[in-house]
Amino acid sequence: MKSGFVSIIGRPNVGKSTLMNKIVGEKIVITSDKPQTTRNRIQGIHTGEAGQIVFVDTPGIHKPRHLLGEYMVDMSTRSLQEVDVIYYMTDVTRPFGSGEQYIIDRLQDIAVPIFLLINKIDLADEEETRQFMEPFVSRLNFADRIAISATQGTNLDHLLKRTMERLPEGPMYYPADFITDQPTSFLVAELIREKALLLTRDEVPHSLAVEIEEFKQQEDAKIYIRASINTERDSQKGIIIGKNGQMLRNIGARARTDIEALLDRPVYLDLWVKVKKNWRDNEKNLRQLGYHD
């Protein structure tokens, strides 16, 4: 059989996490219309008759503005040296610009096959897609070019087939029923963060992080989870709590629904909000919140 690792890279918010979720068939990476939602290197696992592909979903490559941003970009660029195939994912609604050139410059000396994935083709016709592709293929020699729709699943079977052809023969790195290597506590924290991002919109940008403080099964078979939503300022804490605690209750209710689906059992979710001043620029806080090698 064949097996190997595939890194999914690209600018923020082009659909990398949606693609991974669609391929593995479960929601293992949170999604948001806000850029830079993915902060960690997250592995998703697809096992088929021909072999096993381990996908690495990385933070979007961007110009960092704080220590957290530097950590995210470093993680993305390091992943290029550790895989068998690279997916460079773009979005047909976002024309070629300096951000794309920045990524292409970093791909020039990469030896592994690079696939150009043009996402959201459901929003463009064939001629528009062809014109969109031209500045990319004129600057880099791609091993393959595949137009897809991550949300609708268009051409994903073809993508997996072409990827498997490029992988070496090797062992299964994970059991066939595994879809991710991430611990349950990490997935739960991410689901809470997703709902907070969704409900607070632009009022609280990416200055929040979720920490699981307690995770245990109770005698009534419920899972008790205590989690803290960390912000950088007191004003952000007030927004997340909301008037009479209504926003926090809404975040908890939506998160609990997804967490119960993930764990397949009832959950008691105990949410708290804390302030860690400027945690994105504090190395100690970053490590405490799980952002480290």
LOMAR-73373 format. One line per 2 residues: number of its first residue (from 1); their letters; for each residue x, y, z of N, C-alpha, C. Coordinates in nm, 3 decimals. Atoms other than C-alpha are relative to their C-alpha. Layout:
NUM	a	X:Y:Z:X:Y:Z:X:Y:Z ~ ...
END
This chain:
1	mk	0.084:-0.119:0.000:0.000:0.000:0.000:0.087:0.124:0.000 ~ -0.071:-0.127:-0.002:0.096:0.364:-0.024:-0.043:0.081:0.121
3	sg	0.032:-0.088:-0.112:0.111:0.617:0.255:0.093:0.119:-0.002 ~ -0.085:-0.118:-0.005:0.242:0.964:0.317:-0.073:0.118:0.059
5	fv	0.050:-0.122:-0.064:0.191:1.316:0.442:-0.021:0.110:-0.104 ~ 0.035:-0.109:0.091:0.026:1.608:0.264:-0.024:0.126:0.082
7	si	0.020:-0.128:-0.067:0.051:1.970:0.380:-0.094:0.087:-0.082 ~ 0.093:-0.091:0.066:-0.236:2.207:0.298:0.037:0.142:0.040
9	ig	-0.043:-0.135:-0.030:-0.107:2.563:0.273:-0.077:0.099:-0.086 ~ 0.065:-0.104:0.078:-0.234:2.893:0.140:-0.023:0.123:0.086
11	rp	0.033:-0.121:-0.074:-0.344:3.240:0.240:-0.113:-0.030:0.098 ~ 0.110:0.022:-0.094:-0.582:3.273:0.533:-0.136:0.000:-0.070
13	nv	0.142:-0.004:0.039:-0.947:3.189:0.474:-0.026:-0.038:-0.145 ~ 0.028:0.048:0.137:-0.923:3.007:0.138:-0.071:-0.134:0.001
15	gk	0.076:0.125:-0.006:-1.097:2.691:0.264:0.080:-0.123:0.038 ~ -0.085:0.114:-0.033:-0.813:2.472:0.391:-0.066:-0.093:0.103
17	st	0.064:0.081:-0.104:-0.999:2.357:0.703:-0.125:-0.069:-0.053 ~ 0.120:0.060:0.060:-1.321:2.298:0.507:0.038:-0.120:-0.085
19	lm	-0.047:0.111:0.083:-1.127:2.079:0.265:0.035:-0.121:0.085 ~ -0.038:0.113:-0.083:-0.978:1.865:0.541:-0.123:-0.067:0.062
21	nk	0.122:0.057:-0.058:-1.314:1.821:0.713:-0.077:-0.083:-0.101 ~ 0.075:0.072:0.104:-1.473:1.714:0.385:0.068:-0.132:-0.035
23	iv	-0.072:0.121:0.038:-1.202:1.461:0.305:-0.011:-0.107:0.108 ~ 0.002:0.102:-0.106:-1.198:1.289:0.646:-0.143:-0.035:0.040
25	ge	0.139:0.034:-0.025:-1.579:1.301:0.671:-0.052:0.039:0.136 ~ 0.043:-0.048:-0.132:-1.596:1.460:1.016:0.055:0.140:0.022
27	ki	-0.048:-0.133:-0.033:-1.555:1.806:1.162:0.110:-0.010:0.105 ~ -0.113:0.005:-0.093:-1.207:1.798:1.315:0.072:0.134:0.007
29	vi	-0.061:-0.132:0.002:-1.106:2.155:1.228:-0.112:0.103:-0.005 ~ 0.105:-0.101:0.000:-1.317:2.459:1.311:0.014:0.090:-0.122
31	ts	0.001:-0.091:0.115:-1.417:2.695:1.033:-0.065:0.131:0.040 ~ 0.053:-0.134:-0.027:-1.495:3.065:1.030:0.028:0.086:-0.121
33	dk	-0.028:-0.093:0.110:-1.521:3.348:0.780:0.108:0.100:0.038 ~ -0.110:-0.086:-0.043:-1.251:3.523:0.984:0.132:-0.065:-0.042
35	pq	-0.130:0.057:0.034:-0.895:3.478:0.852:0.077:-0.041:0.124 ~ -0.089:0.047:-0.106:-0.635:3.297:1.062:-0.075:-0.070:0.114
37	tt	0.073:0.075:-0.102:-0.890:3.082:1.243:0.081:-0.119:0.048 ~ -0.085:0.113:-0.039:-0.661:2.777:1.236:0.131:0.052:0.057
39	rn	-0.122:-0.047:-0.066:-0.373:2.828:1.479:0.102:-0.111:0.018 ~ -0.088:0.112:-0.029:-0.226:2.480:1.519:0.019:-0.085:-0.125
41	ri	-0.020:0.100:0.104:-0.084:2.213:1.294:-0.089:-0.119:0.035 ~ 0.100:0.102:-0.030:-0.375:1.969:1.278:0.004:-0.109:-0.107
43	qg	-0.009:0.112:0.092:-0.353:1.625:1.122:-0.134:-0.071:-0.013 ~ 0.118:0.078:0.032:-0.648:1.459:0.952:0.042:-0.121:-0.079
45	ih	-0.044:0.127:0.057:-0.633:1.101:0.831:-0.107:-0.058:-0.090 ~ 0.088:0.065:0.096:-0.789:0.949:0.521:0.060:-0.136:-0.034
47	tg	-0.045:0.135:0.031:-0.761:0.572:0.480:-0.093:-0.061:-0.104 ~ 0.077:0.063:0.106:-0.876:0.406:0.159:0.060:-0.132:-0.041
49	ea	-0.049:0.130:0.044:-0.821:0.082:-0.030:0.144:0.008:-0.049 ~ -0.134:-0.011:0.058:-0.505:0.214:-0.196:0.106:0.039:0.102
51	gq	-0.100:-0.042:-0.098:-0.342:0.350:0.119:-0.054:0.103:0.097 ~ 0.037:-0.097:-0.104:-0.341:0.617:0.386:0.071:0.133:-0.026
53	iv	-0.053:-0.135:0.015:-0.297:0.994:0.352:-0.020:0.074:0.131 ~ 0.007:-0.080:-0.121:-0.217:1.204:0.657:0.011:0.146:-0.042
55	fv	0.005:-0.140:0.041:-0.320:1.564:0.592:0.039:0.091:0.116 ~ -0.041:-0.098:-0.099:-0.161:1.854:0.777:-0.062:0.134:-0.037
57	dt	0.063:-0.131:0.021:-0.388:2.159:0.795:0.078:0.103:0.080 ~ -0.087:-0.098:-0.065:-0.175:2.463:0.874:-0.067:0.137:0.005
59	pg	0.049:-0.138:0.001:-0.246:2.824:0.968:0.032:0.068:-0.133 ~ -0.027:-0.073:0.123:-0.270:3.060:0.674:0.130:0.078:0.010
61	ih	-0.128:-0.072:0.004:0.062:3.214:0.570:-0.030:0.149:-0.020 ~ 0.030:-0.143:0.001:0.050:3.587:0.644:0.116:0.074:0.067
63	kp	-0.102:-0.081:-0.067:0.264:3.873:0.773:-0.036:0.010:0.148 ~ 0.037:0.004:-0.143:0.272:3.820:1.153:0.011:0.137:0.067
65	rh	0.000:-0.126:-0.073:0.193:4.106:1.391:0.025:-0.019:0.149 ~ -0.024:0.027:-0.141:0.257:3.935:1.726:0.065:-0.138:0.010
67	ll	-0.067:0.129:-0.019:0.426:3.626:1.876:-0.087:-0.116:-0.046 ~ 0.088:0.106:0.046:0.121:3.412:1.808:0.005:-0.011:-0.152
69	ge	-0.009:0.002:0.145:0.134:3.513:1.441:0.131:-0.060:-0.049 ~ -0.130:0.057:0.036:0.504:3.428:1.423:0.000:-0.151:0.018
71	ym	0.012:0.143:-0.025:0.431:3.087:1.575:-0.079:-0.067:-0.112 ~ 0.086:0.058:0.103:0.156:3.024:1.318:0.072:-0.009:-0.134
73	vd	-0.069:-0.001:0.128:0.364:3.123:1.015:0.118:-0.098:0.001 ~ -0.113:0.094:-0.011:0.667:2.927:1.139:-0.049:-0.144:-0.013
75	ms	0.056:0.134:0.009:0.448:2.618:1.177:-0.036:-0.034:-0.145 ~ 0.038:0.024:0.139:0.316:2.655:0.823:0.121:-0.024:-0.089
77	tr	-0.117:0.012:0.087:0.656:2.703:0.661:0.082:-0.124:0.031 ~ -0.074:0.122:-0.036:0.820:2.419:0.856:-0.067:-0.125:-0.056
79	sl	0.071:0.117:0.051:0.550:2.181:0.735:0.040:-0.032:-0.144 ~ -0.039:0.022:0.139:0.682:2.226:0.379:0.116:-0.097:-0.013
81	qe	-0.119:0.084:0.005:0.998:2.033:0.466:-0.026:-0.142:0.049 ~ 0.024:0.125:-0.071:0.826:1.737:0.630:-0.106:-0.087:-0.066
83	vd	0.111:0.071:0.063:0.573:1.607:0.375:0.040:-0.056:-0.136 ~ -0.024:0.063:0.130:0.547:1.407:0.054:-0.066:0.076:-0.115
85	vi	0.072:-0.080:0.100:0.302:1.635:-0.131:-0.048:0.128:0.069 ~ 0.052:-0.127:-0.052:0.197:1.998:-0.086:-0.122:0.041:-0.083
87	yy	0.113:-0.064:0.065:-0.147:2.137:-0.165:0.014:0.150:0.023 ~ 0.004:-0.146:-0.010:-0.120:2.508:-0.240:-0.140:0.043:-0.041
89	mt	0.142:-0.025:0.021:-0.480:2.616:-0.205:-0.028:0.148:-0.020 ~ 0.038:-0.137:0.031:-0.623:2.931:-0.359:-0.153:0.009:-0.008
91	dv	0.144:-0.026:0.004:-0.969:3.086:-0.388:-0.029:0.081:-0.126 ~ 0.022:-0.062:0.130:-1.101:3.174:-0.733:-0.062:0.139:0.010
93	tr	0.059:-0.133:-0.016:-1.277:3.482:-0.591:0.102:0.104:0.046 ~ -0.102:-0.094:-0.051:-0.949:3.636:-0.468:0.118:0.003:-0.098
95	pf	-0.103:-0.005:0.104:-0.717:3.747:-0.753:0.142:-0.006:0.057 ~ -0.142:0.009:-0.036:-0.340:3.696:-0.746:0.048:0.136:0.052
97	gs	-0.051:-0.123:-0.059:-0.168:3.950:-0.522:0.131:-0.025:0.072 ~ -0.130:0.010:-0.069:0.135:4.012:-0.302:0.003:-0.117:0.098
99	ge	0.003:0.113:-0.092:0.020:3.749:-0.052:0.029:-0.132:-0.070 ~ -0.028:0.121:0.077:0.025:3.481:-0.321:0.147:-0.004:-0.044
101	qy	-0.141:-0.004:0.040:0.366:3.595:-0.445:0.091:-0.036:0.117 ~ -0.076:0.031:-0.121:0.496:3.573:-0.088:0.010:-0.150:0.021
103	ii	0.000:0.146:-0.017:0.396:3.207:-0.072:0.078:-0.067:-0.110 ~ -0.070:0.061:0.113:0.523:3.121:-0.419:0.151:0.013:0.014
105	dr	-0.144:-0.018:-0.021:0.864:3.266:-0.332:0.055:-0.106:0.094 ~ -0.044:0.102:-0.097:0.884:3.017:-0.044:-0.013:-0.141:-0.053
107	lq	0.017:0.133:0.058:0.789:2.727:-0.268:0.102:-0.029:-0.111 ~ -0.087:0.014:0.117:1.055:2.784:-0.534:0.100:-0.114:0.013
109	di	-0.105:0.100:-0.018:1.314:2.549:-0.384:-0.050:-0.127:0.066 ~ 0.057:0.120:-0.061:1.076:2.283:-0.253:0.007:-0.115:-0.100
111	av	-0.022:0.112:0.091:1.155:1.940:-0.400:-0.122:-0.088:-0.018 ~ 0.113:0.093:0.008:0.826:1.759:-0.332:-0.104:0.053:-0.098
113	pi	0.105:-0.045:0.093:0.530:1.769:-0.577:-0.094:0.101:0.066 ~ 0.092:-0.105:-0.049:0.310:2.078:-0.537:-0.122:0.002:-0.090
115	fl	0.127:-0.008:0.072:-0.056:2.069:-0.639:-0.058:0.140:0.019 ~ 0.075:-0.125:-0.010:-0.234:2.394:-0.719:-0.148:-0.036:0.008
117	li	0.143:0.025:-0.017:-0.588:2.366:-0.581:-0.075:0.133:-0.011 ~ 0.079:-0.121:0.021:-0.831:2.628:-0.708:-0.137:-0.025:0.059
119	nk	0.123:0.028:-0.073:-1.118:2.635:-0.462:-0.114:0.094:-0.043 ~ 0.124:-0.077:0.023:-1.477:2.764:-0.495:-0.033:0.015:-0.148
121	id	0.030:-0.008:0.144:-1.514:2.680:-0.864:-0.150:0.005:-0.026 ~ 0.144:-0.015:0.015:-1.889:2.673:-0.803:-0.040:0.146:-0.016
123	la	0.028:-0.144:0.011:-1.861:3.054:-0.804:0.060:0.061:-0.127 ~ -0.062:-0.052:0.122:-1.685:3.084:-1.143:-0.021:-0.099:-0.114
125	de	0.012:0.090:0.114:-1.717:2.946:-1.495:0.139:-0.047:-0.043 ~ -0.126:0.062:0.043:-1.447:2.753:-1.682:0.101:0.103:-0.049
127	ee	-0.091:-0.101:0.053:-1.300:3.056:-1.858:0.055:0.088:0.112 ~ -0.046:-0.079:-0.115:-1.283:3.260:-1.536:0.103:-0.077:0.081
129	tr	-0.094:0.084:-0.074:-1.107:2.969:-1.365:0.134:-0.008:-0.073 ~ -0.123:0.008:0.079:-0.856:2.939:-1.650:0.080:0.130:0.011
131	qf	-0.069:-0.129:-0.010:-0.773:3.311:-1.638:0.057:0.020:0.141 ~ -0.048:-0.013:-0.138:-0.743:3.301:-1.259:0.130:-0.078:0.019
133	me	-0.113:0.090:-0.020:-0.489:3.019:-1.286:0.130:0.053:-0.063 ~ -0.117:-0.039:0.080:-0.253:3.192:-1.532:0.115:0.060:0.080
135	pf	-0.115:-0.056:-0.072:-0.044:3.406:-1.290:0.068:-0.100:0.094 ~ -0.059:0.103:-0.087:0.012:3.101:-1.068:0.091:-0.091:-0.081
137	vs	-0.077:0.099:0.077:0.128:2.858:-1.337:0.116:0.066:-0.074 ~ -0.111:-0.068:0.065:0.350:3.123:-1.497:0.117:0.023:0.097
139	rl	-0.102:-0.027:-0.100:0.545:3.157:-1.172:0.056:-0.125:0.068 ~ -0.044:0.121:-0.069:0.574:2.798:-1.047:-0.042:-0.122:-0.081
141	nf	0.027:0.124:0.074:0.593:2.454:-1.207:-0.073:-0.098:0.092 ~ 0.081:0.086:-0.086:0.308:2.267:-1.039:-0.004:-0.143:-0.055
143	ad	0.011:0.140:0.039:0.292:1.889:-1.041:-0.139:-0.032:-0.053 ~ 0.138:0.020:0.045:-0.084:1.910:-1.091:-0.080:0.126:0.031
145	ri	0.089:-0.114:-0.022:-0.360:2.171:-1.114:-0.142:-0.054:0.000 ~ 0.132:0.060:-0.015:-0.704:2.075:-0.988:-0.097:0.105:0.054
147	ai	0.105:-0.092:-0.043:-1.016:2.292:-0.961:-0.100:-0.076:0.085 ~ 0.086:0.072:-0.095:-1.233:2.196:-0.663:-0.103:0.094:0.063
149	sa	0.087:-0.071:-0.094:-1.519:2.301:-0.441:0.004:-0.080:0.129 ~ -0.015:0.072:-0.127:-1.434:2.206:-0.084:-0.134:-0.019:0.069
151	tq	0.130:0.011:-0.068:-1.787:2.273:0.041:-0.089:-0.103:-0.068 ~ 0.086:0.092:0.073:-1.959:2.070:-0.232:0.065:-0.134:-0.030
153	gt	-0.070:0.127:0.025:-1.693:1.800:-0.264:0.037:-0.022:-0.145 ~ -0.028:0.013:0.142:-1.638:1.866:-0.635:0.146:-0.034:-0.026
155	nl	-0.133:0.045:0.045:-1.336:1.680:-0.781:0.089:-0.052:0.114 ~ -0.084:0.048:-0.109:-1.217:1.556:-0.440:0.043:-0.145:-0.020
157	dh	-0.042:0.137:0.030:-1.217:1.191:-0.551:0.117:0.000:-0.097 ~ -0.111:-0.012:0.096:-0.995:1.288:-0.843:0.126:0.050:0.071
159	ll	-0.113:-0.053:-0.076:-0.772:1.486:-0.607:0.067:-0.109:0.083 ~ -0.056:0.107:-0.082:-0.728:1.189:-0.373:0.071:-0.104:-0.087
161	kr	-0.061:0.096:0.092:-0.652:0.957:-0.666:0.135:0.051:-0.049 ~ -0.126:-0.057:0.048:-0.386:1.191:-0.805:0.104:0.011:0.111
163	tm	-0.092:-0.008:-0.114:-0.237:1.238:-0.458:0.059:-0.135:0.031 ~ -0.048:0.134:-0.031:-0.213:0.865:-0.394:0.107:-0.045:-0.100
165	er	-0.098:0.035:0.103:-0.023:0.826:-0.722:0.138:0.058:0.031 ~ -0.127:-0.068:-0.030:0.245:1.061:-0.588:0.065:-0.047:0.130
167	lp	-0.053:0.042:-0.130:0.292:0.894:-0.250:0.087:-0.124:-0.014 ~ -0.084:0.119:0.003:0.562:0.635:-0.178:-0.071:-0.120:0.064
169	eg	0.049:0.116:-0.072:0.493:0.281:-0.067:0.042:0.012:0.146 ~ -0.032:-0.014:-0.141:0.477:0.267:0.310:-0.106:-0.061:0.088
171	pm	0.093:0.061:-0.095:0.299:0.152:0.624:-0.118:0.091:0.030 ~ 0.107:-0.082:-0.056:-0.026:0.271:0.778:0.054:0.062:0.128
173	yy	-0.051:-0.070:-0.118:0.073:0.534:1.031:-0.101:-0.001:0.115 ~ 0.106:-0.001:-0.101:-0.262:0.518:1.212:-0.097:-0.113:-0.031
175	pa	0.105:0.100:0.026:-0.536:0.257:1.257:-0.102:0.053:-0.101 ~ 0.088:-0.037:0.110:-0.789:0.256:0.973:-0.118:0.086:0.043
177	df	0.117:-0.076:-0.045:-1.068:0.408:1.187:0.037:0.136:0.059 ~ -0.042:-0.131:-0.051:-0.861:0.711:1.300:-0.026:0.107:-0.107
179	it	0.015:-0.111:0.093:-0.953:1.047:1.143:0.084:0.120:0.042 ~ -0.088:-0.108:-0.044:-0.725:1.274:1.350:0.090:-0.050:0.112
181	dq	-0.091:0.034:-0.110:-0.433:1.259:1.592:-0.019:0.095:0.118 ~ 0.019:-0.099:-0.106:-0.567:1.544:1.805:-0.077:-0.059:0.118
183	pt	0.074:0.048:-0.117:-0.679:1.471:2.164:-0.139:0.062:0.006 ~ 0.138:-0.047:-0.011:-1.046:1.511:2.248:-0.009:0.137:0.064
185	sf	0.005:-0.129:-0.069:-0.976:1.802:2.481:0.031:0.115:-0.095 ~ -0.032:-0.104:0.099:-0.822:1.999:2.193:-0.120:0.026:-0.091
187	lv	0.116:-0.016:0.088:-1.122:1.935:1.968:-0.113:0.074:0.071 ~ 0.104:-0.067:-0.078:-1.359:2.044:2.245:0.031:0.149:0.015
189	ae	-0.040:-0.141:-0.015:-1.164:2.367:2.306:-0.022:0.076:-0.130 ~ 0.016:-0.066:0.130:-1.171:2.446:1.935:-0.148:0.024:-0.032
191	li	0.142:-0.020:0.024:-1.548:2.396:1.914:-0.054:0.118:0.080 ~ 0.041:-0.115:-0.081:-1.597:2.645:2.197:0.051:0.129:-0.064
193	re	-0.057:-0.121:0.063:-1.365:2.895:2.027:-0.076:0.035:-0.128 ~ 0.075:-0.024:0.123:-1.554:2.853:1.699:-0.130:0.074:0.028
195	ka	0.129:-0.063:-0.029:-1.886:2.945:1.860:0.020:0.143:0.052 ~ -0.029:-0.135:-0.048:-1.732:3.245:2.036:0.032:0.093:-0.117
197	ll	-0.032:-0.079:0.119:-1.591:3.368:1.703:-0.127:0.030:-0.079 ~ 0.121:-0.015:0.078:-1.925:3.312:1.533:-0.095:0.104:0.061
199	lt	0.101:-0.084:-0.063:-2.140:3.493:1.788:0.047:0.141:0.031 ~ -0.049:-0.134:-0.032:-1.915:3.786:1.877:0.039:0.078:-0.125
201	rd	-0.034:-0.063:0.127:-1.830:3.855:1.511:0.123:0.089:0.011 ~ -0.118:-0.087:0.001:-1.599:4.158:1.476:0.025:0.069:0.133
203	ev	-0.019:-0.068:-0.128:-1.644:4.275:1.834:0.120:-0.056:0.076 ~ -0.116:0.064:-0.063:-1.387:4.025:1.961:0.074:-0.075:-0.109
205	ph	-0.073:0.067:0.108:-1.130:3.939:1.693:0.075:-0.122:0.052 ~ -0.070:0.123:-0.037:-0.867:3.669:1.732:0.080:0.016:0.129
207	sl	-0.069:-0.020:-0.127:-0.774:3.777:2.081:-0.056:-0.091:0.108 ~ 0.049:0.093:-0.101:-0.945:3.484:2.250:0.058:-0.139:-0.023
209	av	-0.050:0.138:0.003:-0.820:3.136:2.334:-0.075:-0.077:0.107 ~ 0.077:0.082:-0.093:-0.994:2.848:2.509:0.092:-0.104:0.064
211	ei	-0.081:0.095:-0.077:-0.835:2.636:2.780:-0.093:-0.095:0.075 ~ 0.078:0.101:-0.072:-0.987:2.310:2.908:0.067:-0.024:0.135
213	ee	-0.057:0.010:-0.134:-0.936:2.305:3.285:-0.039:-0.130:0.071 ~ 0.042:0.126:-0.061:-1.132:1.993:3.380:-0.087:-0.076:-0.099
215	fk	0.071:0.085:0.096:-1.271:1.702:3.179:-0.017:-0.136:0.065 ~ 0.019:0.126:-0.072:-1.427:1.408:3.363:-0.142:-0.052:-0.018
217	qq	0.132:0.062:0.009:-1.715:1.163:3.351:-0.062:-0.004:0.138 ~ 0.071:0.000:-0.127:-1.975:1.199:3.624:-0.076:-0.131:0.019
219	ed	0.072:0.123:-0.032:-2.177:0.927:3.794:-0.126:-0.016:-0.084 ~ 0.121:0.007:0.082:-2.483:1.015:3.583:0.030:-0.019:-0.148
221	ak	-0.047:0.029:0.137:-2.280:0.934:3.265:0.023:0.127:-0.081 ~ -0.032:-0.125:0.068:-2.258:1.303:3.172:0.151:0.027:0.008
223	iy	-0.138:-0.047:-0.003:-1.920:1.447:3.083:0.000:0.143:0.052 ~ -0.013:-0.136:-0.054:-1.831:1.750:3.296:0.124:0.064:-0.060
225	ir	-0.110:-0.072:0.061:-1.616:2.003:3.114:0.000:0.143:0.054 ~ -0.017:-0.140:-0.040:-1.489:2.324:3.271:0.105:0.062:-0.092
227	as	-0.091:-0.064:0.095:-1.331:2.560:3.022:0.000:0.150:0.024 ~ -0.012:-0.146:-0.011:-1.206:2.918:3.031:0.023:0.060:-0.139
229	in	-0.022:-0.078:0.121:-1.236:3.161:2.742:0.088:0.118:0.039 ~ -0.096:-0.104:-0.036:-0.930:3.386:2.766:-0.002:0.114:-0.101
231	te	-0.004:-0.118:0.085:-0.933:3.740:2.629:0.117:0.087:0.042 ~ -0.113:-0.089:-0.030:-0.680:4.024:2.627:-0.041:0.125:0.078
233	rd	0.043:-0.125:-0.064:-0.892:4.310:2.764:-0.131:-0.021:0.076 ~ 0.123:0.007:-0.078:-1.165:4.365:3.021:-0.124:0.028:-0.086
235	sq	0.114:-0.032:0.086:-1.389:4.516:2.752:-0.043:-0.121:-0.082 ~ 0.032:0.121:0.075:-1.366:4.192:2.552:-0.068:-0.103:0.089
237	kg	0.064:0.091:-0.095:-1.456:3.992:2.861:-0.147:0.035:0.013 ~ 0.139:-0.043:-0.013:-1.772:4.199:2.896:-0.084:-0.038:-0.121
239	ii	0.072:0.035:0.123:-1.868:4.135:2.533:-0.033:-0.149:-0.001 ~ 0.021:0.146:0.003:-1.824:3.758:2.568:-0.105:-0.042:0.104
241	ig	0.101:0.032:-0.102:-2.029:3.748:2.889:-0.137:0.051:-0.044 ~ 0.126:-0.058:0.047:-2.297:3.979:2.746:-0.089:0.047:0.113
243	kn	0.095:-0.054:-0.098:-2.588:4.145:2.921:-0.065:-0.115:0.076 ~ 0.054:0.103:-0.088:-2.694:3.931:3.216:0.052:-0.140:-0.035
245	gq	-0.061:0.129:0.032:-2.462:3.656:3.087:-0.057:-0.068:-0.122 ~ 0.071:0.065:0.111:-2.672:3.595:2.774:0.094:-0.047:-0.110
247	ml	-0.092:0.041:0.105:-2.383:3.586:2.524:0.075:-0.128:0.038 ~ -0.073:0.119:-0.045:-2.188:3.333:2.730:-0.091:-0.123:-0.002
249	rn	0.093:0.113:0.004:-2.499:3.115:2.762:-0.022:-0.047:-0.144 ~ 0.018:0.038:0.140:-2.549:3.127:2.384:0.121:-0.075:-0.055
251	ig	-0.123:0.069:0.043:-2.186:3.031:2.321:-0.001:-0.143:0.056 ~ 0.001:0.130:-0.063:-2.219:2.745:2.568:-0.102:-0.095:-0.060
253	ar	0.106:0.085:0.055:-2.546:2.616:2.424:0.038:-0.054:-0.138 ~ -0.038:0.045:0.135:-2.415:2.605:2.067:0.120:-0.094:0.004
255	ar	-0.117:0.086:-0.011:-2.082:2.456:2.168:-0.039:-0.137:0.055 ~ 0.039:0.128:-0.061:-2.248:2.190:2.383:-0.064:-0.093:-0.103
257	td	0.063:0.083:0.104:-2.455:2.069:2.086:0.105:-0.072:-0.083 ~ -0.106:0.062:0.080:-2.141:2.007:1.879:0.085:-0.095:0.082
259	ie	-0.084:0.086:-0.085:-1.946:1.862:2.171:-0.072:-0.132:0.030 ~ 0.075:0.123:-0.024:-2.224:1.613:2.249:-0.002:-0.088:-0.124
261	al	-0.007:0.078:0.123:-2.225:1.507:1.884:0.138:-0.065:-0.016 ~ -0.136:0.053:0.008:-1.847:1.464:1.899:0.021:-0.116:0.097
263	ld	-0.023:0.100:-0.105:-1.850:1.263:2.224:-0.108:-0.108:0.005 ~ 0.113:0.093:0.002:-2.183:1.088:2.161:-0.052:-0.030:0.140
265	rp	0.057:0.013:-0.134:-2.300:1.148:2.516:-0.031:0.139:0.054 ~ 0.035:-0.132:-0.054:-2.455:1.429:2.726:0.118:0.067:0.069
267	vy	-0.112:-0.079:-0.052:-2.226:1.708:2.842:-0.053:0.111:0.089 ~ 0.023:-0.119:-0.082:-2.234:1.960:3.125:0.119:0.093:-0.025
269	ld	-0.107:-0.092:0.039:-2.034:2.257:2.995:0.000:0.121:0.092 ~ -0.016:-0.107:-0.100:-1.911:2.502:3.259:0.101:0.102:-0.054
271	lw	-0.087:-0.099:0.065:-1.774:2.815:3.087:0.030:0.118:0.091 ~ -0.045:-0.118:-0.073:-1.574:3.094:3.247:0.075:0.091:-0.098
273	vk	-0.072:-0.095:0.084:-1.420:3.408:3.099:0.109:0.066:0.084 ~ -0.114:-0.057:-0.072:-1.075:3.532:3.203:0.074:0.099:-0.090
275	vk	-0.081:-0.098:0.073:-0.845:3.817:3.103:0.148:-0.033:0.020 ~ -0.146:0.013:0.000:-0.481:3.749:3.013:0.053:0.114:-0.086
277	kn	-0.041:-0.120:0.071:-0.338:4.086:2.919:0.102:-0.032:-0.110 ~ -0.091:0.013:0.115:-0.179:4.080:2.570:0.063:-0.140:-0.010
279	wr	-0.055:0.135:-0.003:-0.142:3.701:2.582:0.064:-0.041:-0.133 ~ -0.057:0.039:0.129:-0.064:3.681:2.208:0.146:0.043:-0.016
281	dn	-0.140:-0.043:0.006:0.268:3.859:2.272:0.076:-0.043:0.124 ~ -0.063:0.048:-0.123:0.355:3.671:2.592:0.033:-0.148:-0.017
283	ek	-0.042:0.138:0.029:0.561:3.354:2.541:-0.050:-0.098:0.106 ~ 0.048:0.087:-0.106:0.464:3.209:2.880:-0.148:-0.033:-0.018
285	nl	0.142:0.022:0.023:0.094:3.255:2.808:-0.025:-0.086:-0.123 ~ 0.015:0.080:0.121:0.130:3.111:2.459:0.024:-0.148:0.029
287	rq	-0.029:0.140:-0.034:0.286:2.795:2.599:-0.110:-0.058:0.088 ~ 0.106:0.047:-0.089:0.022:2.768:2.868:-0.126:-0.034:-0.078
289	lg	0.121:0.021:0.080:-0.250:2.788:2.603:0.023:-0.099:-0.114 ~ -0.023:0.108:0.094:-0.086:2.518:2.392:0.068:0.038:-0.129
291	yh	-0.066:-0.043:0.122:0.098:2.722:2.129:0.151:-0.012:0.016 ~ -0.144:0.027:-0.011:0.442:2.564:2.128:0.032:-0.124:-0.085
293	d	-0.040:0.116:0.081:0.641:2.299:1.939:-0.036:-0.128:0.073
END
